[in-house]
Amino acid sequence: MKGTILAAAALLLVVASPKGPALRAAQASPSAAAPGAQAASATASASQGVIDRYCVTCHNTRLRTGGLALEAMKIADAGREPQAWEKVVRKVRTGMMPPSGAPRPDRATLDRLAEAVENTIDLAAAATPNPGAPALHRLNRTEYGNAVRDLLDLPIDATALLPGDDSSEGFDNLASVLSVSPALMQAYVTAAAKISRLAVGDPTISADLTTYLAPRGMSQAQHREGLPLGTRGGIVVQHIFPLDAEYEFRVGRAGGGLFGLPPVGTDDSVEITVNGERVRVLGRDARGPVRLTIPAGPQTIGVAVVRRAHARGVDDLFSELASSAGVTSLGINGPLNPTGPGDTPSRRTIFVCHPNAPDQEVSCARTILSKLATRALRRPVGERDATIGTLMEFFESGRKLRGFDSGIQYALARLLVDPQFTYRFERPPASARAGAVYRISDLELASRLSFFLWSSIPDEELLGVAAKGRLADPVVLEQQTRRMLADDRARTLIDNLAGQWLLLRQLDDIAPGTKEFDGNLRYAFRRETELLFETIVREDRSILDLIDADYTFVDERLARHYGIPNIRGSRFRRVTLDEGRRGGLLGHGSLLTVTSAGNRTSPVKRGKWILENLLGAPVPQPPPGVETNLAESTAPGATPTSVRQRLEQHRANPSCAACHAVMDPVGFSLEHFDLIGKWRDADGGVAVNATGKLADGTALDGPASLRKALLDRGDAVAATATEKLLTYALGRRVEYFDMPAVRAVVHDAVRTDYRFSSLVTGIVRSTPFQMKRYEGGTAP
């Protein structure tokens, strides 16, 4: 089977035929924009003097500062040169221009200038929309795993089956970096074979050992979320058991005392739970693996130490509970002595019919494969479709070998390597010419929507609506969007978007140079920020809550780190903040830690992240060869210095000063937070100086003032969030020609105070999301 599937998988590198249904062409009505054009022209004329007075001094044909000459450019003509003018708008909107120290008008005047340019560009874009031409899009590893989960009701671990994906613009779902190599093709084939065997319950599956390790640095002395109360430490995993069978459980343990004190808890029992129910308790003297009978399918397995002794308290002087005294690993080996495939969720999903006689097998197989192919390929696939003919060839091969179930298994493995499953095809109208702009089909729109909100394939309801052509109705499209946002599968949007935009994935790789940081704090940092973002999504709150939320989420470990009293236990709970230190992301240990250096804070990293990811103001990369070491001098007799003092010495280099003058003052306002986000009043024996300023001269003196400055530019923060969402939704970088769509989304969302759903529905309605430009040539 593997050889034939490998041959089929070679199709992953082949561009398919540009056949497909004709799509509706986009139509624009320039005359409808005429009144708006007159108003825009009047505003442009009034703002041209601002350009001539404050900008042309540097941006002229002689100096061309920043590669831009504005003296021959007119705002009234911005629609014909949108790329250059969008750069001007961004610099003005973010306060980067005119530069600090140079003559500049008041902010209201600058806002009118930016608005005049934007209106001119937007009117031109409305007359001749440019939605871009996304490249052929391969499913990334997360999308592939989610698609398998939703297709087969089988929650696989895609990270164990497929290699990681490259990223660009901060995201790993951009088509431009999702290439295919022979090694990846082989990984797809291997994954498809394993997934199909697990889903169907192949009776020939041999015993295999899977080992899970305890999270790095997590203390075994504390209770873990997801495990029973009265336990400490441990591991909780979801494991797919391929058959009804016996399985061996191998529990690794460690123990030891601290500072020569007698260890406490090393002789505590270990309990094993299945789906939260205790199935076995192991004493300290238990040796060798434990064999248990487990039904097939995904089961949640927990292993934890039963807490019997509490070292903390009156006996602190005599004993100590070692943080490593607990479960270090869990090995699951099997299946052993299988009794059958079991009644699993995946089998119930796949086998929608069961043949009662051999002459019914072909008809039943066609029914099964038609249903699976419709979901997998994101389009109606009838039993007489050519795709079913291909799958039936694999079915016959497997059926001849080991019967009906194996036939379905072979066909399923072939389906999981089909290019129409692993790629997101969008075909142009048969009559399209190069440069044509058209609306994508309803089925393709359904795919865009589901991969945006769920990182997965459309469900049956969305496919059914799309197949009837009803997504063209804006009301129906919004209903489906809101339904999907409320679905549990939108959790993937939280994990992926927050995990990448807010840098949560980087937490796994950091190792701050302080003994106060451990695995429990790493976990708590992640959960705090995830829960904030989840609250914004689930409660449909303003995206500006990222900046000024007066609440956060803590467990005992994180509360102790932040200095929040009266919090006990491992359960995360929402707490109201009554002081100006911690509100929103600026006070989250996750962001503050990943934007620090290994052994100190980094005002540069913190300032850069805020400018680029909250205000949308790109900062240049440092020139090659520039010394970036800011380590404190260890020479005998050296005077202690703060990070700020060392940065001021660094900025004495003229090649460094220009960029650092923009980034550092923003980062300085967060210097009261140390490298892992703990509040401090001194750094290196020097009192913390948290004063700074934004590029437009706005004074800062700590996190509260920075938060206020960002809220004063709430439209810029909302626009940046929309750009991030649009990049993620389209699977390509946002270009200058997308900015009219971004502004339209933000302008509409301001009526709801930038609620998250308003940004999402605005993107779904937008030209870049619903339309496409045909570049010509052979299309996939």
Sequence and secondary structure as in RCSB ss.txt:
>XXXX:A:sequence
MKGTILAAAALLLVVASPKGPALRAAQASPSAAAPGAQAASATASASQGVIDRYCVTCHNTRLRTGGLALEAMKI
ADAGREPQAWEKVVRKVRTGMMPPSGAPRPDRATLDRLAEAVENTIDLAAAATPNPGAPALHRLNRTEYGNAVRD
LLDLPIDATALLPGDDSSEGFDNLASVLSVSPALMQAYVTAAAKISRLAVGDPTISADLTTYLAPRGMSQAQHRE
GLPLGTRGGIVVQHIFPLDAEYEFRVGRAGGGLFGLPPVGTDDSVEITVNGERVRVLGRDARGPVRLTIPAGPQT
IGVAVVRRAHARGVDDLFSELASSAGVTSLGINGPLNPTGPGDTPSRRTIFVCHPNAPDQEVSCARTILSKLATR
ALRRPVGERDATIGTLMEFFESGRKLRGFDSGIQYALARLLVDPQFTYRFERPPASARAGAVYRISDLELASRLS
FFLWSSIPDEELLGVAAKGRLADPVVLEQQTRRMLADDRARTLIDNLAGQWLLLRQLDDIAPGTKEFDGNLRYAF
RRETELLFETIVREDRSILDLIDADYTFVDERLARHYGIPNIRGSRFRRVTLDEGRRGGLLGHGSLLTVTSAGNR
TSPVKRGKWILENLLGAPVPQPPPGVETNLAESTAPGATPTSVRQRLEQHRANPSCAACHAVMDPVGFSLEHFDL
IGKWRDADGGVAVNATGKLADGTALDGPASLRKALLDRGDAVAATATEKLLTYALGRRVEYFDMPAVRAVVHDAV
RTDYRFSSLVTGIVRSTPFQMKRYEGGTAP
>XXXX:A:secstr
 HHHHHHHHGGGGS          B    GGGGHHHHHHHHHHHHHHHHHHHHHTTTTSSTTT GGG   TT  G
GGGGGSHHHHHHHHHHHHTT SS TTS    HHHHHHHHHHHHHHHHHHHHHS        EE  HHHHHHHHHH
HHT    GGGTS     BTTBS  GGG    HHHHHHHHHHHHHHHHHHHT TT   EEEEEE  TT  TTS  T
TS TTEEEEEEEEEEE SEEEEEEEEEEE   STT  BSSTT  EEEEETTEEEEEE TT  S EEEEE SEEEE
EEEEEE     SSTTTTT B  TT EEEEEEEEEEEEEEE    HHHHHH S   SSGGGHHHHHHHHHHHHHHH
HHTS   TTSHHHHHHHHHHHHHHHHH HHHHHHHHHHHHTT HHHHEE     TT  TT EEE  HHHHHHHHH
HHHTSS   HHHHHHHHTTGGGSHHHHHHHHHHHHHSGGGHHHIIIIIHHHT GGGGGG   SSTT  HHHHHHH
HHHHHHHHHHHHHTT BTTHHHH SEEEE HHHHHHHT  S  SS  EEEE  SSSSTTGGG HHHHHHTS SSS
  HHHHHHHHHHHTS        TT         STT     HHHHHHHHTTSHHHHHHHHHHHHHHHTTTTB T
TS B SEETTEE    EE TT  EE SHHHHHHHHHHTHHHHHHHHHHHHHHHHHTS   GGGHHHHHHHHHHHG
GGTSBHHHHHHHHHHSHHHHEEE   S   
